[in-house]
Each structure stands twice: as structure tokens, then as C-alpha cells.
Amino acid sequence: AQKITQTQPGMFVQEKEAVTLDCTYDTSDQSYGLFWYKQPSSGEMIFLIYQGSYDEQNATEGRYSLNFQKARKSANLVISASQLGDSAMYFCAQKASGGSYIPTFGRGTSLIVHP
Amino acid sequence: NAGVTQTPKFQVLKTGQSMTLQCAQDMNHNSMYWYRQDPGMGLRLIYYSASEGTTDKGEVPNGYNVSRLNKREFSLRLESAAPSQTSVYFCASIGLAGGLAKNIQYFGAGTRLSVL
């Protein structure tokens, strides 16, 4: 069974600083994708970034990057130059590339950005 | 492009009442999902539909039923609501892109349900 672990229930960061949100996963799938979602206080789930298990380079999307360490089964989200609007819940998820249609989500990390 | 549309956004029920949460997607996606989100629990899968005509139980299916009406629509029904079903419910969908792993899951805006 797949499992996603986000060990940081809450994180605090100063505006303009970088922050890393941890995510480890446990899967027997050979080919899979890793995803990060943001959930602001308004409640919607916003897709941020994707990393494929066979991608050689770490994914980047603007200020978001995914630090993918396959051997350690780690997929940490790095937010550079934090902004007040980054305050939200962040969820890590993993899904097999084929066969299984069910993504597995972590319990989330609450990020608060201080001015 | 509306994406995933959920109705209603808010609902208050009394214990024992029934209701149906509606979900529709306009992205021609095959797979659709219903989740509930409770504080500290993340997203828990209630039911999913891998394709039109099929539905399967997820992690927490008890007390719920679903219908995949057509490719676009996937509804969630509470036959006899209980206070334990007070939660935020999300519908989501994923398209299949021919072997690509990048099947992003798109979410509706959520339904806040309170059962008194």
C-alpha cells in the first residue's frame, strides 16, 4: 500500500525567506508521479508542481521547486522568497503511472508566512 | 473553462436527513473521486470511479453511495446523515493521457456540510 508522510504539522517562515516542506513516500510502484497541492484558507485545492519518478531533473514552477531524492523516497517542496500569500496548507500526493487510479495524500503541512 | 463544479457549496442537515452532492467536470476526464477532509486527517477517499460505468469503494465508504451518471457527472449521496459526516467534501477528476504519469488531479471548490 502507498503511504505519504508529512512530518511537519506546522511551519513558520519570514517573508522573503525560503522554506522546505518535507514529504516522504512509500510505494512499490516502478513508475509514479509526485504532486504538491496548496490549500489556502478559502478552501480550494490548487495544483502546484509535479515530478515524475523517471525525470532526471528536479521540477520547478516559478518560486516552487521539488527536491526529488528517489533513493530516499523523498519529494520535498521548496518555496523560495516566501510571500504572505503563501500561507496555506500544503499537501503532498503520489500516484502510480498506470493501473492504479488512486492518488495517496499526506496529512498536510500548515505554512504561515510572517511579515 | 469551468473545470470541476460542485454543488452545493454549503449545506446544513439534521440527523437522518438525506442529500446528494453533485459534481460535474467538463475536461473529458475518465476518473472521478469523492473525498472528505477533516482537520488533521488530510484527504480521505470515499469512492472513486475509474471510468464511466464503474465505481469502487475508497478508504471511508460507509454511509455513502455514489452514482456515475455519465462521463461528466459523479454524485455522492448520504442516505441518512449522521453528525460524524460533518466535513468538507471534495470532488476531483483525473484525465488519462496515454501512458503519461502526469495525470494531474483537479478539484472542485468543496462542499461544507454540517449535520446537526
Interface residues (C-beta under 8 A of the other chain):
Chain A: P9 S31 Y32 G33 F35 Y37 G43 E44 M45 F47 Y50 G52 S53 Y54 F91 A93 K95 S97 G98 Y101 I102 P103 F105 G106 R107 G108
Chain B: S31 Y33 G40 M41 G42 L43 L45 Y48 A50 G58 V88 F90 A92 I94 G99 L100 A101 K102 N103 I104 Q105 Y106 F107 A109 G110 R112
